[in-house]
């Protein structure tokens, strides 16, 4: 492992530092308020879209939780502006969804059958597993551009893709200015398959917001909430996307489902769940490094050991909850994948997963896997360097905390 971690700069890079200073001066002069209330955001979204129907308004409880928690923390002026845009986009999306459903009532009749969910802690090979399964054209992953803007921007498919693709590229360009190290850790492209937590933003029910930004009280509220409502809305969003591009099996990936496995299975009782496993010490340390980029964006800097402890706690909660659900419901919806085997024998793993769930393989599995392996990615194995010690992640402590998980899935420990 390199002596130089991928994330070695604990403070804002130059461009966001300048932007934050300018915003800070504006706030002090009373020119640019950064903290806003829920009612103002709701009205701004209605004004921007020209729409008024928000659908089920239970989302407002989560929205208020997020806003209050964020306002109580020491976030930078730049962070408050970014969060305000996040809230505004989420509310606008709700308004657009109701309008779209009225124009296309047939969406309500679409079935979401046998969706494939790739789950597991971040950094356990979930991206690789999703990409392997996507080698069959009947398994449709969701690309970044459509997750970012699920409602079509134009009835013309060519114009629509151009507009939504441009929005995705602009979003990624801005993100890379704030966190230029992102690509070496997780290479997000405008058309890459990404995590489906974006579709929970419209319900203001996103555990990733807590993990990324330290919204602890919001996270605790969410973990104690009934997530069946947000999962039903999530299912509606999936129908919207299937309406645009029908396919046999949706291929979805998100670690967040671990925390809410009961709600997932209540909503999708025929789900095919591929659970990726890795030594939790590696997962916690690697993800702490990735999340340091968002903490730096939100606070201008980050405290590594505090972040490492936070990730460790949340991960333990997630796997404990998921194991309890599996103990109650049984193994029929699940197939377990070992991280090491996934990278040593991807073709064998792909064949076994498809056989277990009776899913079709690509026409030439071996050639398809070789082509995928040879594709160039900035975040290929070995490109991300991180220091567990920097984040206070101790292997003995982590493995002791996760002992039941390690034993339950016979996880191989050590460098991977």
PyMOL commands that set and color helices and strands:
alter all, ss='L'
color gray80, all
select helices_A, chain A and resi 14-28+38-49+59-71+77-103+105-109+126-133+144-148+157-178+182-185+196-203+207-213+216-223+228-244+255-267+280-299+304-329+339-344+346-357+365-374+389-391+395-401+403-408
alter helices_A, ss='H'
color red, helices_A
select strands_A, chain A and resi 116-119+139-141+249-253+272-277+334-338
alter strands_A, ss='S'
color yellow, strands_A
deselect
rebuild
show_as cartoon
